[in-house]
Amino acid sequence: MISGIEIKALNDTPQVRALLIAMLIEVVADGASVHFLYPLSTQDAATFW
């Protein structure tokens, strides 16, 4: 069991949304397709969130 991990709900703020968009683009660029293919545009990532 991994200790020190806590799951919390996120508020939908512009800052949180920008971080989620950046994270999605980064993981797709690193090879995780997660239903998207590289290159993933910022607009497509924003639409997803």
Secondary structure, DSSP 8 states (H G I E B T S, - for coil): ---S---------HHHHHHHHHHHHHHHHTT--TT--SS--HHHHHHH-
